[in-house]
Amino acid sequence: MSVRAAVRALLETGLVWSGGAALRRAALVRRSLVLAYHNVVPDDSRSFGDGPLHLTRRAFVRQVEHLLRSHAVVPLDEVLTPAPSGRRPRVAITFDDAYRGAVAIGVEELARRGVPATLFVVPSFAGKGPFWWDAVADESGVAAAVRDHALHRLAGKDEAVRAWAEAQGLRWRAVPEWGLVALEEELRAATRHPGISLASHTWSHPNLACLAPADLREELARPLAWLRQRFPSAIPWLSYPYGLASRTVEAAAAAAGYTGALALGGGWFVPARVNCYAVPRVNVPSGLSLNGFVLRTSGLYPSRP
């Protein structure tokens, strides 16, 4: 552990054990929080892909059990309703991308504890993968220059990013089964658990802010129709790919029939005051200590997309 990491760990421990986190949570009982997860992998899984997205089962379980002690874990569509009387702030759990690990391992642990969650699905990837960011990542993750070019010059479109990466001579990395995308049958099995719902992560996961109007409409309408045809528990919520949107995208989401949409970044919000097409979320990366998670879910730790 580096000196910087050791100092951070000491500070986190001090804030938690001093009672600061509990006091801060008590002040948030009228607010809501949405957590953004991506994947859950076996504890013995080797490192792969875009590392911060792939949380171990052990870490995930510890976080969920903390939430059950300290928060009221509610379905996503309840976070915009007026807060009921109670002493615990509300939190909703969400997963982007419908990784096989999240759908199998993550849902299994949630169902065992009766915890609700929403999985955001990219229908064109169902049963496929890996996503480009996991395929091009090296031991240090996705290089900042590669990510920037992929998201803003290539609109985050998987085929375009792959073609460009191949032309640049970037090496493709192997991804284990947990890093692939869940099959439709696996999604259906997940929704048999009470409280597990599906929602839209667009049709093919582009940067919506870069799309022409017609393409934007298709990316929003097509997955909603796909989900409604197959899953009675699907809800009309949207998670913006890469957390990127604009006022134009928000308006298009409303026009497409979504009742809410999630950005990436931000924190606690007052339900009556939040823009329901730009609902903030706190990202939960792998490598976050339990004390760091406690602080992040208490509003005492900075949240990064």
Stockholm file with secondary structure:
# STOCKHOLM 1.0

chainA/1-305         MSVRAAVRALLETGLVWSGGAALRRAALVRRSLVLAYHNVVPDDSRSFGDGPLHLTRRAFVRQVEHLLRSHAVVPLDEVLTPAPSGRRPRVAITFDDAYRGAVAIGVEELARRGVPATLFVVPSFAGKGPFWWDAVADESGVAAAVRDHALHRLAGKDEAVRAWAEAQGLRWRAVPEWGLVALEEELRAATRHPGISLASHTWSHPNLACLAPADLREELARPLAWLRQRFPSAIPWLSYPYGLASRTVEAAAAAAGYTGALALGGGWFVPARVNCYAVPRVNVPSGLSLNGFVLRTSGLYPSRP
#=GR chainA/1-305 SS CCHHHHHHHHHHHHHHHTTHHHHHHHTTTTCEEEEEECEEECTTCCCCSSGGGEEEHHHHHHHHHHHHHHSEECCGGGTTSCCCSSSSCEEEEEEETTBHHIIIIIHHHHHHHTCCEEEEECGGGTTCCCCHHHHHCBTTBSCHHHHHIIIIISTTCHHHHHHHHHHTTCCCCCCCGGGSBCCHHHHHHHHTSTTEEEEECCSSCCCGGGSCHHHHHHHHHHHHHHHHHHCTTCCSEEECGGGCCCHHHHHHHHHTTCSEEECSBCCCBCTTTSCTTSBCBEECCTTCCHHHHHHHTTTCSCCCC
#=GC SS_cons         CCHHHHHHHHHHHHHHHTTHHHHHHHTTTTCEEEEEECEEECTTCCCCSSGGGEEEHHHHHHHHHHHHHHSEECCGGGTTSCCCSSSSCEEEEEEETTBHHIIIIIHHHHHHHTCCEEEEECGGGTTCCCCHHHHHCBTTBSCHHHHHIIIIISTTCHHHHHHHHHHTTCCCCCCCGGGSBCCHHHHHHHHTSTTEEEEECCSSCCCGGGSCHHHHHHHHHHHHHHHHHHCTTCCSEEECGGGCCCHHHHHHHHHTTCSEEECSBCCCBCTTTSCTTSBCBEECCTTCCHHHHHHHTTTCSCCCC
//
